[in-house]
């Protein structure tokens, strides 16, 4: 009897242990996130006010979950509540929520009730990634330049050689003609003199050539007239020189900004128009720096300092970041 009770007790303990282990594993797996998906969500929802390593409109978010757990004793559930409804958390009297609210001048954080637990886990996984060191520029491999340069003869050399050959050929023909005329004079050979018809008269007398030229002229005229008329009001592919470098890939691509938010004239016209600077300042009053990886990408691919381009925008509108106001123009 005791063995039966002991066996049942052992089975119960084993089942309970398996249940606890399963629940713990499920909890851990639920909290794991995908940093790649988190990056996309971060850029679309958070990057307007936050960076990972620099304070902007909101605090830096690198390792935010770990820091809050160690410094404030707050768990992931608190972050869920804050992200989805920060105003509600502030009104509830939460001490840390009110501390953050007051620290940033009473600027309310945008609520994101549409983000699921999985979305938030992915974002937190992205913020938990270690900061990557800037990749050093790869040094050119020895002999690589020589290989590229020795791969073939340049077009300039080929054209130069053909030009010299043409000049030598023309000079040779001239000398041959001159020599033959001298030989004819020595041998008392009479060279018949031909009457040359003016080129324009020969052209007019050749009816076939006149018809061909007339057809060619009419077709060419029709082609150019059609091409000109088709360009009226059409500027597709037009790329004016930009005083401030602008990346559609970052704004409309990664951040998902609607094209018509900036190009509002496209709603009522066939012209997209160029947005005024006040449209740019709607966001860039708060966004004064780009993410470090975006900055490195701009320098590497385009040779452009994105942060310097934002400063050009501020200089154009007279925006002073320290006082968050527009500089008054002096009437001289």
C-alpha positions, 0 to 999 in steps of 0.5 A: 500500500505504501509503495502504491501511495509513494508511486502515485506521489512520485508521478504527481510530482513528476507531472507537476514538474513537467507542467512548471517546466513547460510553462517556464519554457513557453514564457521564455519562448514568448519573450524571445523576439526577432531583432530583424523584425524588431528593427523594421517595427522600430524604424516605422514606429519609434525612430521619429523620437528615439535612437538606440544610443542617443537621447532625442525627443525621448530617451535612448533605448539600447538595453532599455528592458535590462536597465529598467529591471536593474535600476527601477525594478520594472518588468516587461509587462510595465513596458507593454503598458507604457508603450500601449498607453503611457497617458493611462499609466501616468494618470494611474500615479505610476512613479516612474511614468510620471518621472519620465513625463516630467523629465521630458517637459511633459511631452506625451509619448504616442500610444501604440495600442495596435502593437501585439506582444509579439511586435513588442518582443521583437522591438525589445529584442532589437534594442537588446542587441549589442552595439556594433563597432563601425566597420573599417574600410577594407584596404585594397588588396596588393596588385588589385589596381594593377590587375584592373588597369592591365585588363585591356586597352582604353578607348582613348588609346584606340581612338587616338590610334585610328585618328593617326592612321586616318591622317597617314592614309589621307597624306599617302593618297595626296602624295600618290595623286601628286606623284601620278600627275608629275609622271603624266607631265613627264610622259606628255600624257594629257589629263582630260579636264572634266567640267565639275557640276555644282553640288547643289545642281547635281542634287536638284537634278537627281530626282530619286535623291530628292524624293529620299531626302524629302521623305527623310525630312518629313519623317524626322520632322514628325518624330521631333514634333511628336517628341516635343509635344509629348513632353509638354507638362511631363517631367518624369525623370527630372532630377534638379540639383538638391541643395539638401540631400534627401533619401526617398529610400529612408523616408518613404521606404524604411519609415513608410511615410506616405508620398502624398504627405510631402507631395500634397499637390499630387492629390489634385494635380499631375505634378508632384511638386516640391515640398516646402521646408515647413513640411520637413520641419513637422518631423525634424523639429524633433529628429535632429540626428539619424541612427548611427548605422544610417549615418555610416551607410550614408557616408559609405554609399553616397559620401553624405553626412546626413546629420550635416544635411539636417543642420542645413535644413535648420539653417535655411529656416532659422531653427535653433535646436537649443531653444526649439524656436525660430530665430527672428530675422533682424530688420537692417 
